[in-house]
Amino acid sequence: MSNSFVQNTGWRIFIRIFLLFVTITAFAFLFVNQLYVYLVLLVPVISYQLVELYRFQRKAQDELQQFVESIHYRDFSRYFDVKHAPAELQPLREGFNQINSTFKVISKEKETQYQYLQKILELVDTGILSYEGENGEVLWMNESLKKMLQVPYLKTIHSLAKRDHELYEDIIALKPGDGKITKAHLEKGSFKVLLSATAFQTEGKKFKLIAFQNINEALDETESKAWQKLLSVMTHEIMNSVAPISSLADTLKNRLEKSVSHMTNKSSAVHDLELGIETIKRRSEGLLKFAETYRNLNKITTPNLKAIYVRDLFEGLHQLMEPTLVQKNIELDIVLKDTDLLLQADTSLVEQVLINLIVNAIEAVKDNPEPQIILSASLLPNRKIIVKVADNGSGMSEEIMDKIFIPFFSTKKNGSGIGLSLCKQIMMLHKGNITVQSRLAEGTVFSLQF
C-alpha cells in the first residue's frame, strides 16, 4: 500500500475528528453560557458529523473485510473499482488493487516454479515418493515410480504392504539420510532397487521423501565385468599350466612307442605306462578345451549392428530348428502382430542367443505330453522392442532363477554353464537386457529387451 494512500487517509480522519472536536467545543461553550438558541443549531451539525464518521469507518471496514476474504481464498484476480468509489475510499481501493497485483505476480511465479519442478521430476528415471510420517498419507509420486512399481496410485504408504510387503518393510525401516539395496517384486519378476531417504518438516507436519533407483542394469554390468576379468585370469592360468603338460605327455607317448620294442613288458608295466600317459594327455586336452570354451565369454566386444526385420530373424530360426522340433514332436508357435517390426542388432549374435534359449526350452518341455514353445515379439509403450521365448516345461524355482546367468552354473548334468552367461553378455552389448520369469511345473519365459 503506497505512502500517499496512508497519508491521505490519515489527513481525512484527522480533519473529521478536528472538525468534530471544534463543534463539540463550541457546543460546550454555548451550553456553559446558556445560549440555548444556538445549541439547537449545533445539535444537527454534531449528529451529522458523528454519522459521517461512523459511515466512513464502516465503509472502510467493509472494504477491508472484502480484501481479507480475497486474500484468504487466494482470489488475486479480484479488482476493486476505484473510479466509481466514494472519494474517501478511492485511495483505499487503489491500495488493495496494488497489493492484489503484487500477490498475483508472486503466485504466478510460485506456480511456474512448481510446474517446472514437477516436469523435471517427471522426466528423471529415479522414482520419487513423498508421504506424511504420522499417518502415511502419500502426497506425491512421479510417473517413473508408477511405471517402476506398476502401481497407478497409492493413497497411503501402508497400502504398498499388500502389493510388496518386503519392499514396504524396508521403506518404513529406512531412516533419513540412509540408503539400502532391496528388491521390488512385480507380478512377473523382481528387480533390485536402491532406496534413499530424506525428511523435511512444514506447517508442523513431518514428511518423508524416498528415492527409488533401479540398479539391476548397473549391477549386471559390474558383475559381468568382474566375471570377465576372473575368467580371463583363470583361462590364461589354466592354459599356461596345462599346455606344457599336454605337450610333454604327447612327447613321452611318442618316445615310448619307439622304445617299446626294446623293452620287456614284465607285469604289464609298459601297458600301464602307456595308459597313464594317454590319460594325462586326454585330461590335459580336456582342460584346454574347457578353458578355450570359457574364453568365448571375453571374445565378443563390439556387435555389428544392422537394421533387421524381426520376421526374417524368426523365419531363419524356424528353418534351422524345424528338423529338431519335428523329431521331438514339439510345437513352435510364432507370434508377431507387427510384421514390419525392425530391430537394430547383430544378426549372428542375436540368433546365437535365441538358439540357446530354444534349445533350453526343448530340454525343459521333454517330459510334457503336449510340449509347446512360443516365440514372440512386440513393441512396448516406451518404444523398446521385446522378444520372448516361452515354454510350458518344468519351470524353475526362485533360487535357481537367481543363479542361471552366473558363469559355470548349470542345471543340466552335462551343462557347461556358459550358454545363459553368454546370452546375457550379448544383450548387454546391445544396450539391452535379458530377464526370466518361471514357475515350477508351469513353464518359463525368457524376455530380451532391446
Phi, psi and omega in degrees: 000134187287157179294327181297322179295314181299317180295315181298315180296319180297317179295321181296316179293319180299315181297317181298315181293322180296315179296321178295322179295317179297316182296315181294323178296317178297320179299316180295321180297315179294323182292319180294322181272008175057037175266069189293336181296319180286333179298324180299325180286328183281334182302311178299325181295314179297318180299316180298316181296319179295318179296317181295320178296318179295315180297321179296314179294324180294316179297317179297321179294318178297316180298318180295321179297317178298320179294317179298320178298317180296324177291317182299317181268011178055036178269076184279357178277352183292138181238129179266121183293116182269320187299317185263010180275157175302151186304321182288341181262349182301315178298323180296312180295322178298319177296318178298318180298321178295318178296316179301318180297319179296314178297324180296317179296316179298315180297320179294320178296318179294319179296318178298316179296320179296314179296320179297315179296318179299317180297320179297315181293333177285332184278332184288151180282342181286131176282139182229132181226132178235131179214157180284132186295327186284308184253356176078010181294127181282122180273321185197143172214136185275171185296327180300319180290321179299318178289321183297313183266356182055046179237117182287335186197143173228120179283314176226160178295333182291336179290345177289339182299327180289329182275316184210090186295321181297314178296319179300314181298320180293322179294314181296322183281344184290126180268149179304134181093349181264166175223155181205140174266125180220188181244139172253127184257124176253177182297325184242036177144191181213164177210157181275140183224141177262120179262134174230139185234148171214166182224153175211162183229135177209141180053036177078003180247146179259136181234152180240133181244124182244132175252135181244124177238121177285111185251014180304310184294319180295317179293320178300317181295316179297316180297318181297317179295323179296317179295321180298316179296317180298314180296321180299315180293315183297310182295323179297313181293319180297312183293322179294327182276322187274327183304314178297324180296315179297317180295318180294319178297320179295318179296316179297322179296316180296318180292324179294319179297325180285331185264352188296330181290337182263001185250150175272146185249056179288136178055030178057030182296319180295318180297318179296322179295318177298315181297319180295315180295320179297320179295317178299316181296315183295316181290326177296316178296324177297318178294321178296318179295321177300313180294320180295324178298315182285346175294336181301334180297333184257356184284326184279120181238320183224119179283150176267089187284132175216156177281120179231145175282134180298326180298321178292321178298314181293321181297317178297319178295319181297315179296322182290318187267349186304313180304317180293318181295318179295317181299322182266003178058046179251134181271127176249115178258132177250122182244113180213096182289319180261101183286348179262015182293123182254144182231131174270103186201167172272111188304311184296321181290317180293322176299321179299318179297311184293322177298317179300316181292321179292320177299318177297321179294321178300319178293323184289329185263006187298332181264002179273129180296335178234071184293139181213137175234134181242124177250120185220162177210147180203166179258124181280162178302332179275014176072012175270149180261135179238129178246132184237142171239110184244148177219162178253041183275208188285339179077180182222154175280164180296327179296318180290321180302327180288346187244348191296338180267002179278130177305144179080345181275131179210143176267352180273147182298318181252020182283149180268339182079017182259332189305302184288330176296318178294320177301317181295318180295320179298318180293324178292326176294334177272010183060030179239197177207165179234132180229164181223140170233134184206151173224138181301134177068007179243323179137180184222147176230120171261131182242127176252118181248121182257000000 
